[in-house]
Amino acid sequence: MATHIIGGGLAGLSTAVNLIRAGRGVHLYDSAGHCGGRCRSYFDSGLDRRIDNGNHLVLSGNRAVEEYLGHIDAPGELTGPDGAVYPFLDLATGGRWIVEMGAGRIPWWIFSTARRVPGSTPWDYLAALRLAWVSENDTVAGCLDTSSPLFEKFWEPLAVGILNTSTDEGAAALLWPVIRETFGRGAAACRPLIARVGLSETFIDPAVDFITANGAEIHLNTRLRALAMNGGRVSALEFNTGPVALSDGDSVVLAVPPVAAAGLLPGLETPTQHRAIVNGHFRLPHSTEDLSFLGLVGGTAQWLFVRGDVASVTVSAADALAEQSSDNIARILWGEVCLALDLGDLELPAHRIVKEKRATFAQTPEQVKRRAGVRTEWPNLFLAGDWTDTGLPATIEGTVHSGRTASETVLISSR
Ligand SMILES: Cc1cc2nc3c(=O)[nH]c(=O)nc-3n(C[C@H](O)[C@H](O)[C@H](O)COP(=O)(O)OP(=O)(O)OC[C@H]3O[C@@H](n4cnc5c(N)ncnc54)[C@H](O)[C@@H]3O)c2cc1C
């Protein structure tokens, strides 16, 4: 009895790791020449540095991430400040502030002016509890006071970063599970964390090592073209490399993006709209050790990450920006990096602009309703991926959670 997993992104890897731990035989296939999908690192010859396809921020309270990293023996591969410290810069005014959450579940820190967003009141923070009772049709901007400084300087950058969708159209219902699991549990659960070395070193390579060390096969450059159905179940997989016949008891997990899943399973309802993320990576004249990340408002860039001598900025919900030329984007973002790092008027250095036009599905109320469950009409075919109905945003946490759910459902279904 084996499980064939299509897609070696985080969802497929998480499914594979959990099934192997349960003693199940696994075959993993990916159409690319590597695993990782939308979450990976590579060497960029223009920059002469290894970079991530995009900056990925996770929160220390992301329990599924913590469990996954434990399973693949990579628990120390995320790094961040000791506390829940969020430094910000307003690019328009030059104002800087730090939001620093307190240790306990009761947020006494909101009564300290030094730890709050400038101009905000404790009641602005408590008003966000409204998110716990939103309906599936509510947007973020429809539920929070968009005129308050707290919205502009904290909720908006955070919500756009989490949902990759503007607050005017982003689904408020997806924000509450994140807030409950992180900000609702005190500082230890809401430390901002990034990959210590790179995304692949943290999330992908240790999983690949775990899978292959346990005797499972990973087939790269292997694209699934079609699923053959017979007798009410998937009977064979048609790859570019040839067919694979399934034995009785074998199951299949499709852990591919929604467009690919809809192409392989006609009639499957999936999200159809996406939002872009643009990342700019810039070589700095020297390494900056003391700053790992900074929130930016009042400009184009939204988050700045510095690792060694590479500064990387992220713009989420960036469909309009992604239409501009990379040269133009580089000039805009480099100007903002110079402001943020006090670099003066340094000339544009070696850089790389990465436009991920389908970074995630558009997390609007209408598109969220199109997320598919883990089961399909075929009893031996299951779905995983950040776009499936996890109840969580399309993030690393939601993705590894989907892989865990898919593996549990496979095991239950084959008992
Ligand atoms: C630029 C960017 C920034 C992001 N920032 C964050 C962040 O800060 N925090 C966060 O938590 N999340 C972030 N995310 C989201 C996160 O990366 C994704 O949610 C996650 O990687 C999705 O994983 P997945 O396995 O569902 O899909 P994918 O990574 O897309 O994996 C699907 C895999 O399927 C393969 N495939 C497709 N079709 C076939 C086929 N027919 N046959 C075989 N294989 C196939 C693909 O090659 C791919 O490897 C970001 C994403 C991007 C793009």
The ligand as an SDF file (V2000), in Angstrom:
LIG
                    3D

 53 58  0  0  0  0  0  0  0  0999 V2000
    7.0400   35.4630   -2.8360 C   0  0  0  0  0  0  0  0  0  0  0  0
    6.2800   34.7220   -1.7750 C   0  0  0  0  0  0  0  0  0  0  0  0
    6.3260   35.1660   -0.4740 C   0  0  0  0  0  0  0  0  0  0  0  0
    5.6390   34.4720    0.5280 C   0  0  0  0  0  0  0  0  0  0  0  0
    5.7310   34.9030    1.8090 N   0  0  0  0  0  0  0  0  0  0  0  0
    5.2160   34.1500    2.8030 C   0  0  0  0  0  0  0  0  0  0  0  0
    5.4480   34.5120    4.1710 C   0  0  0  0  0  0  0  0  0  0  0  0
    6.0700   35.5300    4.4710 O   0  0  0  0  0  0  0  0  0  0  0  0
    4.9660   33.7020    5.1390 N   0  0  0  0  0  0  0  0  0  0  0  0
    4.2770   32.5460    4.8460 C   0  0  0  0  0  0  0  0  0  0  0  0
    3.9170   31.8260    5.7840 O   0  0  0  0  0  0  0  0  0  0  0  0
    4.0110   32.1960    3.5530 N   0  0  0  0  0  0  0  0  0  0  0  0
    4.4640   32.9640    2.5360 C   0  0  0  0  0  0  0  0  0  0  0  0
    4.2470   32.6080    1.2260 N   0  0  0  0  0  0  0  0  0  0  0  0
    3.3280   31.4830    0.9270 C   0  0  0  0  0  0  0  0  0  0  0  0
    3.9990   30.1040    0.9330 C   0  0  0  0  0  0  0  0  0  0  0  0
    5.2120   30.1200    0.2140 O   0  0  0  0  0  0  0  0  0  0  0  0
    3.0370   29.1250    0.2450 C   0  0  0  0  0  0  0  0  0  0  0  0
    1.8050   29.1360    0.9330 O   0  0  0  0  0  0  0  0  0  0  0  0
    3.5610   27.6890    0.2080 C   0  0  0  0  0  0  0  0  0  0  0  0
    4.8970   27.6170   -0.2220 O   0  0  0  0  0  0  0  0  0  0  0  0
    2.6610   26.8750   -0.7310 C   0  0  0  0  0  0  0  0  0  0  0  0
    3.1120   25.5270   -0.7880 O   0  0  0  0  0  0  0  0  0  0  0  0
    2.3320   24.4310   -1.6310 P   0  0  0  0  0  0  0  0  0  0  0  0
    3.0310   23.1640   -1.4020 O   0  0  0  0  0  0  0  0  0  0  0  0
    0.8700   24.5060   -1.3090 O   0  0  0  0  0  0  0  0  0  0  0  0
    2.4300   24.8970   -3.1560 O   0  0  0  0  0  0  0  0  0  0  0  0
    3.7330   25.0160   -4.1000 P   0  0  0  0  0  0  0  0  0  0  0  0
    4.8930   25.5200   -3.3270 O   0  0  0  0  0  0  0  0  0  0  0  0
    3.2890   25.7960   -5.2780 O   0  0  0  0  0  0  0  0  0  0  0  0
    4.0650   23.5210   -4.5080 O   0  0  0  0  0  0  0  0  0  0  0  0
    3.3880   22.8540   -5.5440 C   0  0  0  0  0  0  0  0  0  0  0  0
    4.4030   21.9540   -6.2710 C   0  0  0  0  0  0  0  0  0  0  0  0
    3.6990   21.2110   -7.2600 O   0  0  0  0  0  0  0  0  0  0  0  0
    4.5360   21.0830   -8.4040 C   0  0  0  0  0  0  0  0  0  0  0  0
    3.6440   20.7770   -9.5380 N   0  0  0  0  0  0  0  0  0  0  0  0
    2.7260   21.5790  -10.1210 C   0  0  0  0  0  0  0  0  0  0  0  0
    2.0720   20.9170  -11.1020 N   0  0  0  0  0  0  0  0  0  0  0  0
    2.5810   19.6550  -11.1160 C   0  0  0  0  0  0  0  0  0  0  0  0
    2.3130   18.4960  -11.9020 C   0  0  0  0  0  0  0  0  0  0  0  0
    1.3620   18.4790  -12.8440 N   0  0  0  0  0  0  0  0  0  0  0  0
    3.0360   17.3630  -11.6740 N   0  0  0  0  0  0  0  0  0  0  0  0
    4.0120   17.3360  -10.7180 C   0  0  0  0  0  0  0  0  0  0  0  0
    4.2910   18.4080   -9.9390 N   0  0  0  0  0  0  0  0  0  0  0  0
    3.5900   19.5560  -10.1390 C   0  0  0  0  0  0  0  0  0  0  0  0
    5.2610   22.4170   -8.4920 C   0  0  0  0  0  0  0  0  0  0  0  0
    6.4770   22.3060   -9.2140 O   0  0  0  0  0  0  0  0  0  0  0  0
    5.4920   22.7360   -7.0040 C   0  0  0  0  0  0  0  0  0  0  0  0
    6.7620   22.2990   -6.5560 O   0  0  0  0  0  0  0  0  0  0  0  0
    4.8740   33.3150    0.1960 C   0  0  0  0  0  0  0  0  0  0  0  0
    4.8150   32.8800   -1.1330 C   0  0  0  0  0  0  0  0  0  0  0  0
    5.5120   33.5630   -2.1070 C   0  0  0  0  0  0  0  0  0  0  0  0
    5.4500   33.0660   -3.5240 C   0  0  0  0  0  0  0  0  0  0  0  0
  1  2  1  0
  2  3  1  0
  2 52  2  0
  3  4  2  0
  4  5  1  0
  4 50  1  0
  5  6  2  0
  6  7  1  0
  6 13  1  0
  7  8  2  0
  7  9  1  0
  9 10  1  0
 10 11  2  0
 10 12  1  0
 12 13  2  0
 13 14  1  0
 14 15  1  0
 14 50  1  0
 15 16  1  0
 16 17  1  0
 16 18  1  0
 18 19  1  0
 18 20  1  0
 20 21  1  0
 20 22  1  0
 22 23  1  0
 23 24  1  0
 24 25  2  0
 24 26  1  0
 24 27  1  0
 27 28  1  0
 28 29  2  0
 28 30  1  0
 28 31  1  0
 31 32  1  0
 32 33  1  0
 33 34  1  0
 33 48  1  0
 34 35  1  0
 35 36  1  0
 35 46  1  0
 36 37  1  0
 36 45  1  0
 37 38  2  0
 38 39  1  0
 39 40  1  0
 39 45  2  0
 40 41  1  0
 40 42  2  0
 42 43  1  0
 43 44  2  0
 44 45  1  0
 46 47  1  0
 46 48  1  0
 48 49  1  0
 50 51  2  0
 51 52  1  0
 52 53  1  0
M  END
$$$$
